[in-house]
Amino acid sequence: MLLAIDTSTRYAGVALVNEDRVVASHAWHATFNHTAELMPAVVNILERGGLTAADLGGVAVALGPGGFSALRVGISAAKGLALAAKKPIIGVGSLDLEAHSHLGSGAPVCALLEAGREECATALFGPDGTRLREDRVCNAGELLAEVESEITGPTIFCGEGVTAWRDQIEHKFGGKAQIVRSVPAARVWALAVIGLEKLAARETDDLTTLQPEYLRMPSIGVPKRRDRVRQGGRPVRGPVQ
């Protein structure tokens, strides 16, 4: 059994998955922050399954991009559970989770999460599901110009960020844009499935070095930048998991 924790955005979720299916999940919208709501949700879902942390095979957590404080809450909770129970931990990028159910469909996929300042964090995947580039923050004009130049044929647009840019996407691409309505619970379900697959393949992460993946640091007191940054301020150049 694996526990999945996602606090990438205001919509958070926890889920339990066994060898062949998600057996329980809970998703909610956090009005203020996830600090007061996450651990009660974790305790509740474990109790419903008659489990303790020691019964888990591992813990999977969404790494972001996402809200600075929200990601810290989720990853800290996941690390604490994994450490206390001496279980492996698996981190997965949040845009990979948004795109997961559409990958390999034969159509390119563009996944979006709102990043504030009229911008979105974005990821692009080819028709075979392979990543075309690293996550990047951009505005609507920049993204749509990139999609137009890099991708041909119908394209799937998915993720929470689609809502804010739906009109621009439809105006630019018309019927070639397959816009998928975001379902908050879908991201934590994808995390549960991917996490279990990685656990089975022994593709786990180092508990001491696993960090949130920020595309930029908080705007208060720090310079504005668009580098993808891990906690501690070191730019990340490699691909998202």
Secondary structure as UniProt FT lines:
FT   STRAND          2..6
FT   STRAND          11..17
FT   STRAND          22..29
FT   HELIX           35..48
FT   TURN            49..50
FT   HELIX           53..55
FT   STRAND          58..62
FT   HELIX           68..85
FT   STRAND          89..92
FT   HELIX           94..99
FT   HELIX           100..102
FT   TURN            103..104
FT   STRAND          109..116
FT   TURN            117..118
FT   STRAND          119..125
FT   TURN            127..128
FT   STRAND          136..139
FT   HELIX           140..150
FT   STRAND          155..158
FT   TURN            160..161
FT   HELIX           162..173
FT   HELIX           174..176
FT   STRAND          177..179
FT   HELIX           184..200
FT   TURN            201..202
FT   TURN            207..209
FT   STRAND          213..214
FT   STRAND          229..230
FT   TURN            231..232
//
